[in-house]
Structures are given as C-alpha cells and as structure tokens.
Amino acid sequence: MFCTLRSLRTSRSLVVKRGFSAASPHVYEVGASDFDVKVIKESARVPVILDAYANWCGPCKRLGPKLEKAVQECNGSMKLAKLNVDDPENAEIASRYGVSSIPHILALRHGKVVDQFVGLIPDDRLSKFFQDVIEG
C-alpha cells in the first residue's frame, strides 16, 4: 500500500499533524536547508534512513512509528531523517531521489542510496531491510 503524490496532493482537507518521537537524537526532521549535513554527511558516519512522507498519507502514518522504533532500538548505529515531501522547500530533494509515491524509504551510506522501498511492507521484510542496512 502506498500513496501516489500526484493523485493525493489535492487531499489537503485530510491533513493531520504527524507526530513522531522527537525525544530520540536518532530521529529528526530534515529539509532543504540542513539535508546535506543531517543526511549526506551523517551517512558517512552511520547509515541514514530517509523517510519521505506527507502528513495526509495514511500508509506513512502506519509505517512511521515502525521506522522510529527500529532506529531507536539500534542505539545510534543508524539515524532516521524524516522529509516532508509536501513542503515546497523539499520538492527538489524528493525529485532528486525519485520520490513519486509515499511512503518512500531510502537507506544512505556515504551519501549514496544503498537500498529503498516504496509503500508498506510486511514486518519481516522491514526487519530484513534494517538488517541489510546495518550489515552493509
């Protein structure tokens, strides 16, 4: 299951504030102004998972907490950067990474995409995704 940006961008009336656990230093929001530092440079130190989402996206709301929990359980061995693709400031980044449907999850190491998936995936595949990213 996934949301197609083109078809759902007009659903502004469905906007719901998406909350995430800001208590963890390993989970943070990014935008065009800090993307290079918080994603590209940080991915040279540890893998960074990029969560391209929108507040109105139902599948994003279901996947987000799973991503956050998995990253928090890694205790700093990876980071989760959340990119709101509905923010016009972030359109160029979304385009650069080929985000046309959400949720779109990318794993970056040393500034390069090493794995990715679009939409909701079963928990066993999500676990395998994280395992593969950690093992590099």
C-alpha positions in Angstrom: 0.0 0.0 0.0 1.3 3.5 -0.8 0.1 7.0 -1.6 0.7 8.4 -5.0 1.8 12.0 -4.7 0.2 13.2 -7.9 -3.2 11.8 -7.1 -3.3 12.6 -3.4 -1.7 16.1 -3.3 -5.1 17.6 -3.7 -6.4 15.9 -0.5 -5.3 18.9 1.7 -8.5 18.6 3.7 -7.2 15.3 5.1 -4.1 16.9 6.7 -3.4 15.5 10.1 -0.4 16.5 12.2 2.1 13.6 12.1 3.7 13.2 15.4 7.0 11.4 15.9 9.2 10.8 18.9 11.5 13.8 18.9 12.9 12.5 22.2 15.5 10.5 20.3 18.5 12.2 18.9 18.5 9.5 16.2 15.1 10.5 14.7 14.8 14.0 13.3 13.1 16.1 10.6 15.1 17.4 7.7 14.6 19.9 5.0 16.5 21.6 2.1 18.4 23.8 4.5 20.0 21.0 6.5 19.7 17.9 4.2 23.4 17.9 3.2 24.6 17.9 6.8 22.0 15.7 8.5 21.7 13.1 5.7 24.6 13.2 3.3 27.4 14.0 5.8 25.9 11.9 8.6 25.6 8.9 6.3 29.4 8.8 6.1 29.4 8.1 9.9 26.3 5.8 10.2 23.6 4.7 7.8 20.8 7.2 7.5 17.2 6.1 6.7 15.3 8.7 4.8 11.6 8.6 5.3 9.9 10.6 2.5 6.3 11.2 3.8 3.4 13.6 4.0 1.1 14.5 6.9 -2.0 13.4 5.0 -0.6 10.0 3.9 -2.3 7.1 5.8 0.4 4.5 5.0 3.0 7.0 6.1 1.3 7.3 9.5 1.3 3.5 9.9 4.9 3.0 8.8 6.5 5.9 10.6 6.3 4.5 14.1 7.8 1.2 13.0 10.7 3.0 11.4 11.2 5.2 14.5 11.1 2.2 16.9 13.6 0.2 14.8 16.0 3.1 14.6 15.7 3.8 18.4 16.4 0.1 19.1 19.7 0.4 17.1 21.0 2.8 19.8 22.8 5.2 17.4 24.1 2.7 14.8 21.7 4.4 12.3 19.6 7.6 12.0 16.2 8.3 10.7 15.7 11.5 8.8 12.1 12.5 8.0 11.5 14.5 4.9 8.0 16.1 4.4 7.6 16.0 0.7 4.6 18.2 0.9 6.8 21.2 1.9 7.6 23.1 -1.3 11.2 23.7 0.1 11.8 19.9 -0.2 10.5 19.3 -3.7 14.0 19.3 -5.3 15.2 16.7 -2.8 12.2 14.5 -3.5 12.8 14.8 -7.2 16.5 14.1 -6.9 15.7 10.8 -5.2 12.9 9.8 -7.5 10.1 10.1 -4.9 6.8 9.9 -6.7 4.9 7.8 -4.3 5.0 7.7 -0.5 6.0 6.4 1.9 9.3 6.1 0.1 12.1 4.9 2.3 15.8 5.1 1.3 18.9 3.9 3.1 22.0 6.0 2.5 25.6 5.2 3.2 28.4 7.6 2.3 25.9 9.8 0.5 24.7 7.0 -1.8 21.4 5.1 -1.8 22.1 1.5 -0.9 18.6 0.2 -0.6 15.0 1.5 -0.8 11.3 0.6 -0.9 8.0 2.2 -1.5 4.8 1.6 0.4 4.0 -0.5 3.4 5.9 -3.8 3.6 5.4 -6.7 5.9 7.3 -6.6 9.2 9.6 -9.5 8.3 10.7 -7.6 5.1 11.1 -4.4 7.2 13.3 -6.3 9.6 15.4 -7.7 6.7 15.7 -4.2 5.3 17.2 -2.9 8.6 19.4 -5.9 9.0 20.8 -5.5 5.4 21.4 -1.8 6.0 23.2 -2.4 9.3 25.3 -5.2 7.9 26.1 -3.0 4.9 
